[in-house]
Amino acid sequence: MGKTVVDRYKQGRATRSRVLGEAHVARSEAEKTAFDEPFINLITEAAWGHVWSRNTISLRERSMLTIALLAGLGNDHELAMHIRATAQTGASEADVMEALLHVAIYAGVPRANQAIKIARETFAEMAKAKA
């Protein structure tokens, strides 16, 4: 028997917090309005509750897939967020580069070039924050 919507939302929120950090999720919820609440609920239930919560592949692998897809589709606005999430998913800088090399071959050098720039800047910010 499948999970209920409430269960999917709870699972999705927990997974989203694990991957993106509780501070990010809490900030997102605090900024939520009546207008965007249906969208936030959708991504929490579908993306995080259905897809990211599956145990068939690791969070590291999901992270690499997500980064490659975002880069390949040119969705740069979410790329830095998922680069930062590698601190929780276990994907290394080398893993990210491997994913972006695939992007260069299969989605195009300009997309990979832009994604590498974003990744480089984001990893540098992460390192600086650790110091």
N, C-alpha and C positions, 0 to 999 in steps of 0.2 A: 504494500500500500504506500502511496506517495505521501510526501510531507505536505502539511497544510501551508497556506500562504504565510500565516504567522510564524510557523516553524522556519520556512525559507527566509523570511525577513530576519528572524533572530540569528539563524546560521549565517546569512549573508552579512549582517552587521558585524558579527564576531570575526568572520574571515576578512572582511574589509579592514577592520581595526588591526588585525594581526599583520596584514600586508602593508597597509598605508600608515598605520599608527593611530592610536586612539585620539591623539590631538587633532589629526586631520579630520577624522570622522566626526568628532565632537564639534569642530569648527564648521564643518559642512552642515551638520544638523542645526547648529545655532543660526546659521545664515539662511536656512530653508524658509521659503515663503509658501503661502497657499498655492501660488502659481506653479512653483517648481516641485512641490511635494510629490505629485504623481510620478515625475521623472526620477526623483531620488528613490522613491519606493521601488520603481521598476529596476533600476540598476542594482539596488541592494538585493532584491529578490532574484533577479535573473542572472546578472553578471556575477555577483558575489555569492548568492545562495545556491544557484544551480551550477554555474561553471567553475568558479574559483574554489568552491567547496568540495568538488569531486576529489576522490582519492586515487584516481587512475594514473595521474602523473604528479610530480612534485611541484611545490610552489616555485622552486627554482626554474623548472621547465616552463611553467605557465608564465612566469615573469619574462623569460627569454622570448617566448612566443608573442606575448603582448607587446613587448618592445619592438620586435621585428614587424609586427602588423601595424602598429602605430606609425613607425618610421616608413614602412612601405606605402602606406596610404596617405602619408603626409600630414598626419594628425599630431603635429608638433606641440600643440597646446597641452597635451596630456603626457607627452614623452618624458619630460623632466620629472613629473610626479612618479612615473613608473621606474625611472632610473633611481630615484631616491628610495623607492620600495625595495630595491635589491638588497639594502641593508637588512631587511627582514626576511627576504625570500631565499637568500643564500646565493643568488646569481652574482658572480664576480665581474670585475671590469673586463677580464678576458672573455667571460661568457657573453657579455654584452657586445664586445667587439666581434665575436664569432657570429652572433645574430645579425649584426649590422653588415658584416661581409656578405652574408646571404642576401640581405636587402639590396646591396650594390649589384649583385649578379641578377637577381630575380625581379627587382622592382625599379632599379635604376640608380646610377651613381649619384645624381643630384639629390635624391631622397636620402641615400646613405650619408652623403657628405653633410647635409644639414643635421641629420640625426647624430652623427659623430661629433659635430660641433656642440650640440645640446648636451650630449653625454659627457664630453670632456669638461664643459663648464659646470655641469651638475656634480660630477665626481669631485672636481676641485672645490666647489662650495661645501660638499660633504666632508672632505678632508680638512678644510679650514675650520669647520664647525667642531670637529673632533679635537683639534689642536688646542 
